[in-house]
Amino acid sequence: MLANADDIAEATPFIVFMLQALFDSISEIVENDQVTDQVSMLLRAIGENEVRSSALMSTMGLAHRATFRKNYIDPAIEDGWIERTEPDSPRSPKQRYRLTTKGRRLLKKMN
């Protein structure tokens, strides 16, 4: 970028590049990584895998599907920690859950 700005004798592209880099760095540092105990437990249970909700519930010792969805799955999806493998079919029998990049980053910090 610096060479490009020098070639055109204009500092604007370099300044825009640097401001974006600073913004990205600060955003990553400031990003709210606070999660509930339930979501934290869910992230650990998923790990690096793609997991069905029934397997997650079993691993976590939970039995009530509606409560599991309300207290664990929905908040984790809404906050961008996990994602569905079948996003267009939330109730698909093939549905699994996996960590997003944000979720993997947080899991690494938790471990």
Phi and psi in degrees as GROMACS dihedral restraints (atoms count N, CA, C in turn):
[ dihedral_restraints ]
;  ai    aj    ak    al  type     phi  dphi    fc
    3     4     5     6     1   -62.0    20    10
    4     5     6     7     1   -43.2    20    10
    6     7     8     9     1   -64.3    20    10
    7     8     9    10     1   -39.7    20    10
    9    10    11    12     1   -61.8    20    10
   10    11    12    13     1   -46.1    20    10
   12    13    14    15     1   -62.7    20    10
   13    14    15    16     1   -38.3    20    10
   15    16    17    18     1   -66.9    20    10
   16    17    18    19     1   -40.3    20    10
   18    19    20    21     1   -61.9    20    10
   19    20    21    22     1   -38.7    20    10
   21    22    23    24     1   -95.5    20    10
   22    23    24    25     1     3.8    20    10
   24    25    26    27     1    53.7    20    10
   25    26    27    28     1    43.1    20    10
   27    28    29    30     1  -143.4    20    10
   28    29    30    31     1   123.7    20    10
   30    31    32    33     1   -83.1    20    10
   31    32    33    34     1   -13.3    20    10
   33    34    35    36     1   -55.5    20    10
   34    35    36    37     1   -48.0    20    10
   36    37    38    39     1   -59.9    20    10
   37    38    39    40     1   -38.5    20    10
   39    40    41    42     1   -68.0    20    10
   40    41    42    43     1   -41.9    20    10
   42    43    44    45     1   -63.6    20    10
   43    44    45    46     1   -43.3    20    10
   45    46    47    48     1   -62.1    20    10
   46    47    48    49     1   -43.8    20    10
   48    49    50    51     1   -59.4    20    10
   49    50    51    52     1   -47.4    20    10
   51    52    53    54     1   -65.8    20    10
   52    53    54    55     1   -41.5    20    10
   54    55    56    57     1   -62.6    20    10
   55    56    57    58     1   -40.3    20    10
   57    58    59    60     1   -65.7    20    10
   58    59    60    61     1   -41.3    20    10
   60    61    62    63     1   -62.3    20    10
   61    62    63    64     1   -42.6    20    10
   63    64    65    66     1   -64.2    20    10
   64    65    66    67     1   -44.8    20    10
   66    67    68    69     1   -59.5    20    10
   67    68    69    70     1   -46.0    20    10
   69    70    71    72     1   -61.3    20    10
   70    71    72    73     1   -42.4    20    10
   72    73    74    75     1   -65.5    20    10
   73    74    75    76     1   -45.3    20    10
   75    76    77    78     1   -66.5    20    10
   76    77    78    79     1   -40.4    20    10
   78    79    80    81     1   -61.0    20    10
   79    80    81    82     1   -39.7    20    10
   81    82    83    84     1   -66.2    20    10
   82    83    84    85     1   -38.5    20    10
   84    85    86    87     1   -70.9    20    10
   85    86    87    88     1   -41.9    20    10
   87    88    89    90     1   -81.1    20    10
   88    89    90    91     1   -18.5    20    10
   90    91    92    93     1   -48.2    20    10
   91    92    93    94     1   133.0    20    10
   93    94    95    96     1   -73.5    20    10
   94    95    96    97     1   106.9    20    10
   96    97    98    99     1  -101.4    20    10
   97    98    99   100     1    20.8    20    10
   99   100   101   102     1   -85.3    20    10
  100   101   102   103     1   130.3    20    10
  102   103   104   105     1  -132.0    20    10
  103   104   105   106     1   158.4    20    10
  105   106   107   108     1   -69.3    20    10
  106   107   108   109     1   163.9    20    10
  108   109   110   111     1   -60.4    20    10
  109   110   111   112     1   -36.5    20    10
  111   112   113   114     1   -63.5    20    10
  112   113   114   115     1   -46.4    20    10
  114   115   116   117     1   -67.5    20    10
  115   116   117   118     1   -38.8    20    10
  117   118   119   120     1   -59.4    20    10
  118   119   120   121     1   -43.8    20    10
  120   121   122   123     1   -63.9    20    10
  121   122   123   124     1   -39.5    20    10
  123   124   125   126     1   -64.2    20    10
  124   125   126   127     1   -44.4    20    10
  126   127   128   129     1   -59.8    20    10
  127   128   129   130     1   -42.0    20    10
  129   130   131   132     1   -66.2    20    10
  130   131   132   133     1   -37.6    20    10
  132   133   134   135     1   -68.3    20    10
  133   134   135   136     1   -34.6    20    10
  135   136   137   138     1   -75.9    20    10
  136   137   138   139     1   -46.3    20    10
  138   139   140   141     1    58.1    20    10
  139   140   141   142     1  -133.1    20    10
  141   142   143   144     1   -95.4    20    10
  142   143   144   145     1    14.4    20    10
  144   145   146   147     1  -102.2    20    10
  145   146   147   148     1   170.1    20    10
  147   148   149   150     1  -107.4    20    10
  148   149   150   151     1   118.7    20    10
  150   151   152   153     1  -128.5    20    10
  151   152   153   154     1   140.4    20    10
  153   154   155   156     1   -73.7    20    10
  154   155   156   157     1   153.3    20    10
  156   157   158   159     1   -63.1    20    10
  157   158   159   160     1   -37.2    20    10
  159   160   161   162     1   -62.0    20    10
  160   161   162   163     1   -39.5    20    10
  162   163   164   165     1   -68.2    20    10
  163   164   165   166     1   -39.3    20    10
  165   166   167   168     1   -62.7    20    10
  166   167   168   169     1   -46.2    20    10
  168   169   170   171     1   -60.5    20    10
  169   170   171   172     1   -41.8    20    10
  171   172   173   174     1   -63.8    20    10
  172   173   174   175     1   -47.4    20    10
  174   175   176   177     1   -59.5    20    10
  175   176   177   178     1   -38.2    20    10
  177   178   179   180     1   -89.7    20    10
  178   179   180   181     1    -0.8    20    10
  180   181   182   183     1    71.2    20    10
  181   182   183   184     1    34.6    20    10
  183   184   185   186     1  -112.1    20    10
  184   185   186   187     1   150.7    20    10
  186   187   188   189     1  -125.3    20    10
  187   188   189   190     1   -26.4    20    10
  189   190   191   192     1   -91.8    20    10
  190   191   192   193     1   107.6    20    10
  192   193   194   195     1   -60.4    20    10
  193   194   195   196     1   -42.9    20    10
  195   196   197   198     1   -64.1    20    10
  196   197   198   199     1   -42.5    20    10
  198   199   200   201     1   -67.1    20    10
  199   200   201   202     1   -39.9    20    10
  201   202   203   204     1   -58.7    20    10
  202   203   204   205     1   -47.4    20    10
  204   205   206   207     1   -63.0    20    10
  205   206   207   208     1   -45.6    20    10
  207   208   209   210     1   -67.3    20    10
  208   209   210   211     1   -42.0    20    10
  210   211   212   213     1   -95.3    20    10
  211   212   213   214     1   -18.0    20    10
  213   214   215   216     1  -119.4    20    10
  214   215   216   217     1   -63.5    20    10
  216   217   218   219     1   -65.9    20    10
  217   218   219   220     1   -55.0    20    10
  219   220   221   222     1   -58.7    20    10
  220   221   222   223     1   -48.3    20    10
  222   223   224   225     1   -62.3    20    10
  223   224   225   226     1   -36.9    20    10
  225   226   227   228     1   -67.9    20    10
  226   227   228   229     1   -37.0    20    10
  228   229   230   231     1   -71.4    20    10
  229   230   231   232     1   -45.8    20    10
  231   232   233   234     1   -59.4    20    10
  232   233   234   235     1   -36.3    20    10
  234   235   236   237     1   -89.5    20    10
  235   236   237   238     1     1.5    20    10
  237   238   239   240     1    80.3    20    10
  238   239   240   241     1    20.3    20    10
  240   241   242   243     1   -84.2    20    10
  241   242   243   244     1   -35.4    20    10
  243   244   245   246     1  -130.7    20    10
  244   245   246   247     1   167.4    20    10
  246   247   248   249     1  -142.3    20    10
  247   248   249   250     1   158.8    20    10
  249   250   251   252     1   -85.6    20    10
  250   251   252   253     1   146.0    20    10
  252   253   254   255     1   -77.9    20    10
  253   254   255   256     1   -21.4    20    10
  255   256   257   258     1  -122.2    20    10
  256   257   258   259     1    71.4    20    10
  258   259   260   261     1   -62.2    20    10
  259   260   261   262     1   -26.2    20    10
  261   262   263   264     1   -83.8    20    10
  262   263   264   265     1    -9.7    20    10
  264   265   266   267     1  -134.9    20    10
  265   266   267   268     1    75.8    20    10
  267   268   269   270     1   -56.3    20    10
  268   269   270   271     1   -28.1    20    10
  270   271   272   273     1  -103.8    20    10
  271   272   273   274     1    18.0    20    10
  273   274   275   276     1   -61.7    20    10
  274   275   276   277     1   140.0    20    10
  276   277   278   279     1   -65.6    20    10
  277   278   279   280     1   -17.3    20    10
  279   280   281   282     1   -90.5    20    10
  280   281   282   283     1     1.0    20    10
  282   283   284   285     1   -61.7    20    10
  283   284   285   286     1   132.8    20    10
  285   286   287   288     1  -135.1    20    10
  286   287   288   289     1   166.2    20    10
  288   289   290   291     1  -123.9    20    10
  289   290   291   292     1   145.5    20    10
  291   292   293   294     1  -143.7    20    10
  292   293   294   295     1   160.5    20    10
  294   295   296   297     1   -74.7    20    10
  295   296   297   298     1   145.1    20    10
  297   298   299   300     1   -82.1    20    10
  298   299   300   301     1   176.4    20    10
  300   301   302   303     1   -58.1    20    10
  301   302   303   304     1   -43.2    20    10
  303   304   305   306     1   -60.2    20    10
  304   305   306   307     1   -42.5    20    10
  306   307   308   309     1   -65.7    20    10
  307   308   309   310     1   -40.9    20    10
  309   310   311   312     1   -64.3    20    10
  310   311   312   313     1   -39.0    20    10
  312   313   314   315     1   -63.4    20    10
  313   314   315   316     1   -42.9    20    10
  315   316   317   318     1   -67.7    20    10
  316   317   318   319     1   -42.0    20    10
  318   319   320   321     1   -59.2    20    10
  319   320   321   322     1   -40.4    20    10
  321   322   323   324     1   -62.3    20    10
  322   323   324   325     1   -40.9    20    10
  324   325   326   327     1   -66.2    20    10
  325   326   327   328     1   -36.4    20    10
  327   328   329   330     1   -70.4    20    10
  328   329   330   331     1   -29.3    20    10
